[in-house]
């Protein structure tokens, strides 16, 4: 029983991890993040964290994020929610 609890906790912690910024080609990038929190629906904290990561990445190049596509999947019973962002870094306006 203790092993199951430890395994469940480890999965919940790792489920919150981001893919990091992944190059997709032609100056396009992707970030995906699962929501390991309990509850149903959309986690705005995860969505905000994905945008923060993208802004930090582009900001390090003195550029701004241009969202190409954002997909937010709400958490459901026995399914973690997630946010996926495809973006470009463009000159700040």
Secondary structure, DSSP 8 states (H G I E B T S, - for coil): -HHHHHHHHHHHHHHT-B---EEEETTEEEEEEEE-SSSSB--HHHHHHHHHHHHHHHHTTTEEEEEEEEEEE-BBTTB-EEEEEEEEEEE--
